Amino acid sequence: MAVTPTVFVRAVAPVIYTVPTGTGILTNMIVTNSGAASGTFTVTVSGIPVMGTTSIAANSTAFFDLKQVVNSGTTISGYGTAGLSFHLSGVIIV
């Protein structure tokens, strides 16, 4: 069994990542708001909110420590107001 640390996705909203073969664990999420106004974001796993309509202040970064198991084919999505960027990382177990 190989455990591989992986950057799932780094992108501006919206982001969509589909877990490849194997089982994964979403371990960390960073959301950055580079805009001059506060914003909101939602992160879902298979369409179910993990973080639903969460506020983030202008010109700030929020860090989240997670331990969410995601199986092969699972879709992780991030949506938010203009100016938001997402960095999602974890491990893939094959």
C-alpha positions in Angstrom: 0.0 0.0 0.0 1.5 3.3 -1.1 0.5 6.6 0.5 1.3 9.6 -1.7 1.0 13.2 -0.4 -0.9 15.1 -3.2 -1.9 18.6 -4.2 -5.5 18.0 -5.2 -6.0 21.4 -6.8 -4.7 25.0 -6.7 -7.1 27.3 -8.6 -9.4 30.3 -8.4 -13.0 29.6 -7.9 -14.8 27.6 -9.1 -12.6 24.5 -8.6 -13.5 20.9 -9.3 -11.3 17.9 -8.5 -12.1 14.2 -9.0 -10.2 11.7 -6.9 -8.3 9.2 -9.1 -7.9 5.5 -8.5 -7.6 4.6 -4.9 -8.8 6.1 -1.7 -7.8 9.7 -0.7 -8.0 11.8 2.4 -8.6 15.5 2.1 -6.3 16.8 4.8 -5.8 20.6 4.3 -7.6 23.5 2.7 -6.4 27.1 2.2 -8.8 29.7 1.0 -7.4 33.2 0.1 -9.5 36.3 -0.6 -7.4 38.8 -2.6 -10.4 41.1 -3.1 -11.1 44.4 -1.4 -14.4 43.2 -0.1 -15.3 40.2 2.2 -16.6 37.1 0.4 -18.2 33.7 1.0 -17.3 30.3 -0.2 -18.6 26.7 -0.2 -16.7 23.5 -0.5 -18.6 20.3 -1.3 -17.7 16.6 -1.4 -20.0 14.7 -3.8 -22.3 17.7 -3.7 -22.6 17.7 0.1 -21.3 20.9 1.8 -18.2 20.4 4.0 -18.0 24.2 4.4 -21.2 25.9 3.5 -21.5 29.6 2.7 -18.5 30.4 4.9 -17.4 34.1 5.2 -13.8 35.2 4.6 -12.6 38.8 5.2 -11.1 41.0 2.5 -7.4 40.4 1.8 -7.1 37.4 4.1 -6.3 33.7 4.2 -8.1 31.0 6.1 -6.5 27.6 6.9 -8.5 24.4 7.6 -7.3 21.1 8.9 -9.5 18.2 7.7 -9.6 14.5 7.7 -12.2 13.7 5.1 -12.0 10.3 3.4 -12.7 10.5 -0.4 -13.0 7.5 -2.6 -12.1 7.0 -6.2 -14.4 9.1 -8.4 -15.5 11.4 -5.6 -15.8 15.0 -6.7 -14.5 17.9 -4.5 -15.8 21.3 -5.6 -15.1 24.9 -4.3 -17.3 27.9 -5.2 -17.0 31.4 -4.0 -17.2 35.1 -4.8 -14.8 36.8 -7.2 -11.2 37.0 -5.9 -11.1 33.7 -4.0 -8.4 31.1 -4.5 -8.4 27.5 -3.2 -5.5 25.1 -2.4 -6.7 21.6 -1.5 -4.3 18.9 -0.5 -4.2 15.4 1.0 -3.0 11.9 0.4 -3.9 9.2 -2.1 -3.7 5.6 -0.9 -3.2 3.0 -3.6 
